[in-house]
Amino acid sequence: QISDDGLNYTFFLHKNASFHDGRPVTAADVIYSWERAADPDTGSETAQTYLGDIAGVNEKLAGDAAEISGLEAVDEHTLTVRLTAPIVYFLEKLAYPVTFVVDRENVSQADWEHHANGSGPFTLRQWQDDEVIVLERNDYYYRQPAHIKQLVYQLGPGLPLSMYETDQIDAVAVGSSTLERASDPNDPLAADLHTGISMCTSTIGLNSAAPPFSDVKVRQAFNLALDKELLVTAFSGGQSLVAAGALPPGMPGFTNRGPVYPFDPERARQLLADAGYPNGEGFPTVTYTSAGYGDVGEYVTAVITMWQDNLNVTVEPVLLDPFIFYDELYAGNGGDIFTSGWCADYPDPQNFLDILYHSGSRQNVGHFSAERIDSLLEQARIEPDVPTRLNLYADIEQMILEEAPAVFLSHGLSAVLIKPRVEGYVLTPIGVPQWHRVSLR
């Protein structure tokens, strides 16, 4: 139940919901799980983003409070949550894993994730790193139990497509040449192909906090100097669409607008000249940071070449260890330009526009700041009328595009082969599998 002012949520837990060991899931378990996520010692990078609208979460994250003041267990199966503002997308945020309910005794043990005591439709039977994960049906699931008895993820070094073609596995993700082959209606694989748009946008981030990219003309010039059509055609293997904005197709509020920054080297050079760098003269050497080992990849090389040829500037590549790449970005070590991107965690335009481009957001790694955009984003957070809110986000996205805090390159496409005997499979745009709804014919 949601209060009329949108500030108080009352949740009534299913009384037959239990952990896999049979212990009931209670309101106290929810509170423990969220307070654990917001504990500074946990070091969560997502707790503030997804729980920060709850009263007391920021104090808990800062180490100034032992508990989250906005949470209360009325009884074993009733939980009340008090927000700091009437955020209209609060329920969507609760689908993100940082809010998942965990068992206190289980997560207090070492290596608990390999022996997790969950509460979902499948129990964890086996997990061997880089080999296999085996899930078994939870017959005591509080909703309808899964139709299939067992689900096996093969993580080993085998050849997945070969395993699929010899009926050793029922599903396999495909791309590049395999996707091209499966897209041929004359190929036997064509009948098994499922495709869809993933809610992802690939970008190249620009550091708006320091020269030269603190100048909007420079940011716009770098947008216009890239042939995105060519890049997507050459490097995506048919698994991307050219982006015209931040929001991917399928996201509420998506606007099928024309390209704001079509490939236009002449206009790009003029903007760079207007910024004080005629023909690139006086433009400082800038860095382009990406993840990788050894040699710079072909894609980054192509991007740098386009900029250097079209703008007469010098861009130096910087490679970071992929395992620490995003840690370095969040630490402010992304340099002038950096490879980036975002996939939706919940289907609301706030998850892209606000999270990535509000000046107070931790995920705003390009340090973009515009007071007018901040104000409108804050207004959209609490706008209860859906059409009004989506129109507001359309205006905000247009303003962000004009400010060019990043180069919006492409939106991802996903493809998977599924055996005909598997019924009820849905390729979801956010990538959350629905295996408990699948049955075998």
N, C-alpha and C positions, 0 to 999 in steps of 0.2 A: 504494500500500500504506500502511495506517495502523498504527502500532505499537500494542501492547496497551495502553499507558498513554495513548493518544490525543494524544501530544505531537509525534510525528514523522510527517510525510507524505512519501512518496516517489512522485514523478510520473515516468512513462516517456513521453516525448514521441513522437508518431508520427514515424517516421524519414522519411516521405515528405511531411511538412508543410513548406510553403515559403511565403515571402512572394510577392507577386504578381510581383516581378521575377525569381523563380526561386531566390533565396537560401534555403537551409534555415533553418527556425526551430529555434533551439537553446536549451538551458537557460540559456546566457549571455544570450540575448535576454530571457528571462523575468526574470532577475535585474536586468538593466539597466532594464527597463520598470518594475519595482516600486520600484527605488531612485530612478528618475527621479520617480515619483509621490510618493515620500516625501521628496524633496529640498525643503528649505525654500524654495529659489528658485523651485520650481514653483508654490508657493502653493496646493496642492490643499486643498479644503475637505472632501474625502471620504477621503483616504488613511488618516487615523487610524481612522476608523470601520470601514473594510473591510479594512485591512491591519494594524491595530494589535494583533492577537492574535499576530503573528509576532514572535519574539524579535529585538530590535534595531531595530524600526521606530520606536518612540517616541524612541529615541536619535538615529536618523537625522533624524526630523522636527524635533527640538530643535536640530539642528546640532552635536550632540556626537559623531557618528560619521560616517565617510566611507562606510561600507558597512552593509548590514543583516546583522547577525551570524547570524541564523537561516536564511539562504539559502546553499546550497552546490550548485555544479554538479559532480556526481560524474563525469560525462562529457558529451559533446555533447548527449545525449538523455535524461539522467537528472538530476532536480532533487530535492534534499531540502529540506524546510521544517520548521523547529522552532518550535513554539508556546510561549507562556508559560504556557498552561493548556489542559486538554483540551476546548477549545470544540467542541461537537458540530455546530454549524452552519457550520463554517469553509468547507466546500466550496461551500455556497450563496452565501457572500459573494464567492467568486471569479467569480461570474457578473456582478458589477457592473463597469461600464466602467473603473473606476480600475485594475483588474487586467489589462486587455487588453494583449496583447503588441504593442509597436511596434518599428519598425526605427530603430536609432540614427541612421544616416545620413539617413534620411528626415525624422525629427522635428527634426533639427538645422538644417533649412532653413527659411527664412521662408515663411509661408503654406503650410506642409506639409499642413494638413488638406484643402486643396482639390486636393492631388495625393498623396493618402495611398497608401503602399505597405503594404496590409494583408495578411491571410492567410486571409480568410474566403471564402465561396462566391461572392461577387461582387467584381469590381474596380470602382473608381471611374473611369468614363469621362469624366464632365463634371459640374461643379458651378458654376452661376451663381447667386449670391445672389438671392433673391426671384424667380427665374425657373424653374430646372429642376435636378434631379439625375438623372443617368443612370448606372445600374449595369449592368455586363455580366457574364455568367456566367464564372466562373473554371474553365476546363476542367481545371486541374491541382489543384483542391481535394483535400485529403487524404482527405476522405470522399466520398460520392457527389455528383458535381456537380449543380448545380441543373437542374431540368427546363426552365425558361424561359431564353431567351438574353439577354433584356434587361428591365430594370425601370426605369420612368420615373416620377419624382415631379414633378408639376406644381405649382410654387410661385408661379406668376404670379397676376395679378389677375382671372383668368377666373371664370366661374360654375360651380363644380364640379358641382352637381346637374344643370344644363342640359347640361354636357359628358357626364355619365353617361347622361342620357336620350337623347342623340343619338349614343351609342356611341363617343364620343371617348376615354373612359377606362373602366377595368374596375372601379374601386372608389372609394368616397367615404364618408367618415364623415358621419353625419347626427345631427340633434338637433332639439329644439323642434317647430315646426310640421311640419317634414319627417318627423321620427320619428313624429309623430301620423298623418300621411298614410300613411306606409309600414306602420304597424301595422294599418291598415284592410285586412282580408282581401279586400275588393273592389277594392283598388287594385292596378294592375299591378306596383308596386314591392314589394308584400308578399312575393312569392316570392323576392326577392333579399335580404331583410333578415336580417342576423345580429346577435344581441344577446347581451350577457353582462354579468356584474358585474366591474367593475374593482376591483382591490385598493386602493381609496383611501378615506380618511375625511376629510371636511371638518370643521374645528373652529373654535371661537373661543377663542384662548388667553387665559389670565388670568395676570397677573404675581403669582406666589405669594410673591415675595421681599419685597414691600413692602405696607404698608397701602393700601387696605382689604382687598386680596385675599390677604393673608397669613393671614386668618381663614377657616377652612374653611366657617363658616356663611355668610359673604358669598358665597363661591364657589358653594355649594349654592343659595343664594337666586337668584343670577343664572341658574343652570341651570333652576330651576323656573319662572322668570318668562318664559321664551320658549316660544311655541307653535311647536314644531319642525314639526309636521304641516302647519300653515298655511304656514310659510316654504318647506318643500320643495314643497308643492303649487303655491304661487304663483310660485316663482322657478326651479325646476329644469327646467321643460319636460318633465317625465316622465322625466328622466335621473338620478334619485336615489332612494334609499330612506332613510327616517328611521333614524338610527343610535341604537342602544341602548348602544353601547360603543365602545371604541377599535378593535377588530379588525373588519375587513370580512368579509362572507360569502365563503366560499371559502378563507379563510386557515385553515391547521391550527390547532386550538384555538379556533375561533370558537364562541361559545355563543349560542344563540338565546334569549337572556333577554328578559324584559319590560323596559319602560322604567324605569330607575332614577329618572329625573327627568321624569315626565309633567308636562304643563302644569298648574300648580297655584299661581296667584298668591297665594291666601290663605296657603298654607304658606310661600311665598317671603317674604311680608311678615313672617310670624311669625319666620322664621329671621333676617331682617335686624334685627328688634326684639331678638331674643336676642343678636345681635352688638353691640347698643348703639345701634341706629339705628331707633327706633320711628317708623313711618310715613315713613322716610327722613330723619328729622330728624338734622342733624349729619353726614350722609354727605357726604364731600368730592366735588367735581366730578372725574370720572374721564374719561380719554381713550380713544377707540376708534380704533386706527390701521389703515388699510387702504390698498391700492394704487389709484392712479387719478390723473386730472388734472381740474382744474376743479371741477365739482359732485360732491357725495357721491352715490354710486349708490343706487338704490331699495332694494336689499337691505339695505345698511348702515343706511339711513334707517328701514326697517321694524324692524330689530333694536333700534336705539336707541329708537324710539318705544315698542316693547313694554316695554323696561326702564323707561323714564321713566314710562309710564302705570301699570305694575303695581307698581313699587317706590317711586315718587315720588322718584327720584334724577335727577341731571343728568349726562348723558354727552355729551362733546364729540367730534365726529369730527375725525380728523387724516388727511390724505391724503399719501402718499409716492409719489415717482416709482416706477412699477412696475419699472424697470430696476435700482433699488437697494433695493427693498423688503426682500428677504430679507437683503441685506448689513446693512441697518439693524437687522433683528431680531436677527441674530447678534451685532451690535455692542452689543446691549442697549438699543436705542432704539425699542422697540415700544410704550412707554407702559404703561398699565394693562391695556388689552384690545387684542387684535390679531387680525386675520384670519389663519388658518393652515390647515394640512392636511398630509396625508402619504399617499404612495402607496408600496406595498411595492416594495422593490428585490430581495427574495428571499422565498420563501414560508415564513417562519418567524415565529412571534409575537414573537420577540426583536426583529425588525426594526421593530416598532411600540412594544411596551411598554418594552423596555430602551433603545432608541435615543432615545425621546422623553421618558421619565420617570425614568430613572436620574439621580441628582443629578450624576454625573460626565460625562454625555454633552453634547457640544457642541450637539447638536440639541435639547436641553432648553431652548428659548429662553424658556419661562415660569418658569425657575428653580425648578421644583418640587423639593422634597426631603423624603423620608421614610425614615428609617434602616431600618425594618422592610421596606419595599418594596425598597430597595437590596439588602438582604441576601438576600431571596428571588430577586430578579433575578439576582444573582451565583450563587446556588445553581442556578438553572435553566440557566445557561449551560453547565454541565458535567454535568448529569444525563443519563446515557446511555440510560435506559429511556424510550421515547417516550411511552407512556400516562401514566407518572408525571410526566414533564416537561410534557405538555399540561395535566394536571390542576393542576399548580403554576401555570402561566400563567393558567388560569381563575381561580384564587384571587387571583393578583396583579392581574388586570384588575378583579375585583370591588373590591379594596382601592383601586385607582386611582380607580374610579368614585365610591367613597364620599368620597375626598379631593377630587374635582372640580377637578383642575388646569386643566381646559378644559371648554368646552361641546361635546359630541360631537353634531354636527348631522346629517350624512348620509353615505351611501356612494354612490359613483358607479356609474352604469350606462353601458355603451358600446354603440354601434350603428353598423353599417356596411352599405352596400349593395355586393354582390358580383355581378358578371355570372355567369349560369349556366355560361358556358364556362370559368370559372376553377374548377378542381377542387383539393381538398386544402387549402383555406384554413381556418385556425383563428384565431378571435378570442381571443387569449390574455388572461387576467385581469391580467397585469402589463404587457401592451401591447408585448411584444417580437415583432415580425413574424417569421413563418417562411416567407419568400418562397421559400427554396430548396426547400421541400417542395411548392410549388404547381405545377400543370401546366395547360396549356390544352387544352380538348377541341376 
